[in-house]
Amino acid sequence: IPSHMQYQINVLVGWISPLNHATYYMHNFGYDYLPRIWQSSLIFICFIFVNLCLIHRQIRKYEFHFS
């Protein structure tokens, strides 16, 4: 993996992982700006809400057959 792509992957994982948020300040050298924990949680809550809406829409089309 090229070093530039590896840097981008590390930043993406830092944005996604709450564990990285918790340990970020111990390993930060001032090069990356990760979101706060509440911002990351808000992103996950929005993502979960969108998924629940899509699931609800799909489940209404599903025909249940009980035997």
ChimeraX attribute file (.defattr): number of C-alpha atoms within 10 A of each C-alpha:
attribute: neighborCount
match mode: 1-to-1
recipient: residues
	/A:1	7
	/A:2	6
	/A:3	8
	/A:4	9
	/A:5	10
	/A:6	11
	/A:7	13
	/A:8	11
	/A:9	13
	/A:10	13
	/A:11	14
	/A:12	12
	/A:13	13
	/A:14	19
	/A:15	19
	/A:16	17
	/A:17	12
	/A:18	15
	/A:19	12
	/A:20	16
	/A:21	17
	/A:22	11
	/A:23	11
	/A:24	15
	/A:25	11
	/A:26	9
	/A:27	8
	/A:28	11
	/A:29	8
	/A:30	7
	/A:31	6
	/A:32	12
	/A:33	11
	/A:34	18
	/A:35	13
	/A:36	13
	/A:37	16
	/A:38	9
	/A:39	12
	/A:40	17
	/A:41	14
	/A:42	12
	/A:43	13
	/A:44	13
	/A:45	12
	/A:46	12
	/A:47	11
	/A:48	12
	/A:49	12
	/A:50	12
	/A:51	12
	/A:52	12
	/A:53	11
	/A:54	11
	/A:55	11
	/A:56	11
	/A:57	11
	/A:58	10
	/A:59	11
	/A:60	9
	/A:61	8
	/A:62	8
	/A:63	7
	/A:64	8
	/A:65	5
	/A:66	4
	/A:67	3
